[in-house]
Amino acid sequence: MLIQALTPADKSPLLALARRIADAGCNLSESRVSTIGTEVSLMLLASGAWDALAKLETALTKLARDESLRLVHYRTGQRGNSAQLPYLVEVVAADRPGIVARIVEFFTQHEISVEQLNSTRYRAMQTGAEMFQAQFTIGIPADIHIAALRDDFLELCDGMNLDAIMDPVKF
């Protein structure tokens, strides 16, 4: 079951959700927690037997009555095993609109999945320039020629005046 929650950061429902998942007899398989601005976003994946998931659904419905909490949950299927190679892409540039859209468009055109994306804006300490930084974790199909893909991606980045790297994820 996929659970998404949005709420003010000072009222994070992480503990309440983790307890309800455990109390229902489910496992917390994956989780992502991010504070963005003054809000906190949680994405949780719970797994368990059908009756445990039903119990969890009831508990989440009760929790969703809190007006400061935006909660969405639904049952999802298992992710299939794919022959995708995990790669990390990092991009740094002077901030301007459209950088993420163009990079995601490039990956989409090459049938590459974006598994994770983290981006932020900041002011450079040395110059005061508005900067943009992003980290993408992508899944590259095993039949794609990595060197050619990297060359095409770096050519795109050069044309957009972006500093970028693409390296395999190392665990």
C-alpha positions in Angstrom: 0.0 0.0 0.0 1.3 3.4 -1.0 0.8 6.2 1.6 1.4 9.9 0.9 1.1 12.5 3.5 1.5 16.3 3.4 1.4 18.5 6.5 3.1 21.4 8.2 6.7 20.4 9.3 6.0 20.9 12.9 3.2 18.4 12.8 5.0 15.5 11.0 2.9 12.4 11.1 5.8 10.0 10.6 5.6 8.5 14.1 1.8 8.1 13.9 2.0 6.5 10.5 4.9 4.2 11.4 3.0 3.0 14.5 -0.3 2.4 12.5 1.7 0.4 9.9 3.3 -1.7 12.7 0.0 -2.1 14.7 -1.8 -3.3 11.6 0.8 -6.1 11.2 2.4 -4.6 8.1 6.0 -3.8 7.3 7.4 -0.5 6.2 9.1 -1.5 3.0 10.3 1.9 1.7 10.0 5.5 2.9 10.9 9.0 1.7 10.6 12.0 4.0 11.3 15.5 2.8 10.8 19.0 4.3 10.1 21.5 1.5 9.5 25.0 2.6 7.4 24.8 5.7 5.8 21.5 4.8 6.8 17.9 5.2 6.1 15.3 2.6 6.1 11.5 3.4 5.9 8.7 0.9 5.6 5.3 2.6 5.2 1.8 1.1 3.6 -0.7 3.5 3.4 -4.4 2.7 1.6 -7.2 4.4 -1.1 -9.8 4.2 -4.5 -8.8 2.7 -6.1 -8.7 6.2 -3.3 -6.6 7.6 -3.6 -4.1 4.7 -7.4 -3.9 5.3 -6.7 -3.1 9.0 -4.2 -0.4 7.9 -6.7 1.1 5.5 -9.2 1.5 8.4 -6.6 3.1 10.6 -5.5 5.5 7.9 -9.1 6.6 7.2 -9.4 7.6 10.9 -6.1 9.4 10.8 -7.1 11.3 7.7 -9.8 13.2 9.6 -7.1 15.5 11.0 -7.6 18.8 9.0 -3.9 19.7 9.0 -3.0 16.4 7.3 -3.5 15.7 3.6 -3.4 11.9 3.3 -3.8 9.7 0.3 -3.4 5.9 0.3 -4.1 3.1 -2.1 -3.1 -0.4 -2.8 -0.4 -0.8 -5.4 1.2 -3.8 -7.1 4.7 -5.2 -6.7 7.4 -3.7 -8.8 8.8 -6.1 -11.3 12.4 -6.9 -11.6 13.9 -4.9 -14.5 17.3 -5.0 -16.1 17.9 -1.3 -15.5 21.2 0.0 -14.4 21.1 2.7 -11.6 23.0 5.8 -12.5 23.4 9.1 -10.5 23.2 12.4 -12.5 24.3 15.6 -10.8 23.7 19.0 -12.4 24.8 22.5 -11.2 24.1 25.7 -13.1 23.1 29.3 -12.8 19.4 29.1 -11.9 16.9 29.7 -14.7 13.5 28.2 -15.6 13.2 25.0 -17.5 16.3 23.1 -16.5 14.5 20.2 -14.9 11.9 20.0 -17.7 14.6 19.8 -20.4 16.6 17.1 -18.5 13.5 15.0 -17.8 12.5 15.4 -21.5 15.9 14.0 -22.5 15.5 11.0 -20.3 12.0 10.4 -21.4 13.0 10.5 -25.1 15.6 7.8 -24.3 13.1 5.7 -22.4 15.1 6.1 -19.1 13.1 6.2 -15.9 13.7 8.9 -13.3 13.7 7.0 -10.0 14.5 9.9 -7.7 15.0 13.6 -8.0 16.2 16.2 -5.5 16.7 19.8 -6.5 17.3 23.1 -4.8 18.2 26.7 -5.4 20.8 28.5 -3.4 22.9 31.6 -3.4 26.6 31.1 -4.2 28.7 32.3 -1.2 31.5 33.6 -3.3 29.6 35.6 -5.9 26.0 35.8 -4.7 24.7 34.3 -7.9 21.4 32.3 -7.8 22.4 28.7 -8.4 20.5 25.5 -9.2 21.6 22.0 -8.1 19.8 18.7 -8.9 20.5 15.0 -8.3 18.7 12.4 -10.4 18.8 8.7 -9.8 17.9 7.2 -13.2 17.3 3.6 -14.4 19.0 3.0 -17.7 17.8 -0.1 -19.7 20.6 -2.6 -20.0 20.5 -2.6 -23.8 21.4 1.2 -24.0 25.0 2.0 -24.9 26.2 3.9 -21.8 29.1 5.8 -23.5 26.8 7.1 -26.3 24.1 8.1 -23.8 26.6 9.9 -21.6 28.0 11.7 -24.7 24.5 12.8 -25.8 23.6 13.9 -22.2 26.8 15.9 -21.7 26.3 17.5 -25.1 22.8 18.6 -24.1 24.3 20.0 -20.8 27.1 21.8 -22.6 24.5 23.4 -24.9 22.5 24.6 -21.9 25.6 25.7 -20.0 25.1 23.1 -17.2 27.9 21.4 -15.3 26.9 17.8 -15.1 28.2 14.3 -14.3 26.6 10.8 -14.9 28.1 8.0 -12.9 26.9 4.5 -11.9 25.4 4.3 -8.4 27.8 2.5 -6.1 26.4 0.6 -3.2 
